[in-house]
Amino acid sequence: MIFKDINKPIDKRLEPVKDLEFVITDDMKETLFQMLTLQQLLNSESLSKRERKMIEKQKQELLDKFRTKLQQLNPTQTMIVRTFLSGKKN
């Protein structure tokens, strides 16, 4: 994405990839909810340094799990999006 495009509505910037359909399983949805819950915990200021580090690690593990499953179930779509995003940086 080019920086000058940042003020365009999101639908205009993503026009080339807006019709892609992704397979998202119930397990993947659950993983997303878990990541959101962990992020809310991280936003809390009452965590110790140790707790924060542990939660960040859990969140990263969930993110890795989600990415892996997304790529496994949607290899063509992820390749198209990666190509689109890498071309927009130039």
N, C-alpha and C positions, 0 to 999 in steps of 0.2 A: 504494500500500500504506500502510495506516495503521500508525504506529509501534507501537501497542499489539498489532498482529497479529504482530510479529516473532518472538514465542515460539511461535506456532502451528506445527505441522508444515507443511512446504512444500506437501504435497499438499492440505491444507485451504485454504490461502490461494489456491492456483491452481485450485481446483475448477472455477470457471466457464470456464476456458480449457484444461483438461487434455486434452480430446479433439481439439484442433486438430491437423491433420496438415500438416507442412511438407515441401516438396520440397527436399532437400539433395543436390546433385550431388557426384560424386567430386572435382571441382575445388574445390568449397566445403570439403569435408573436408580436402583438402590444404592449403588456405588456413588452416584452423583449426590444423592441425598446425604449420604455419610460424609462426603467431602464438604458439603455445605454446612453440615452440623459442626464438623471440625473447624471450619473457617470461622464460624460464629464463636466457638470457644477461643480461637486464636485472637479474635478481636477483643476479647475480654482482657482487661488490664490486671485482673487478679491472679494471673497464672505465675507460678515460679518459673525460673529459667529452665529448670529440669522438666517441668510439665510442658512448657512451650516446645522444647526440643522434641519431646516424646510425641506430642500431637502433630508437629510438623512432619516427623518421620512417618507417622501413620497416614497422614494426608498424602504424602509423596508416594507411599506404597499403593494407596487407592488410585491415585492419578496414573501411576504406571500400569496398574491392572486395567483401568478404563481405556487408556491409550492402546494397549496391546489388543484388547478385545475389539475395539473400534477398528483397528487396522486389519485384524483377522477377518472380521465380518464385512468390511467395506474396503477392500484393497484398491479397487478402481477409483472410488470416490475420494479416498484419502490421497491417492496419487494426483488426481485432478486438482484438488484443493492446494496441495503442496506446490504443484507447478504454477497455479494461479498466483499464490502468495509470493513465490520466489520471483516471478516475472514482474510483480507490482513493486518490488523493492528497487528495481533498476531505474 
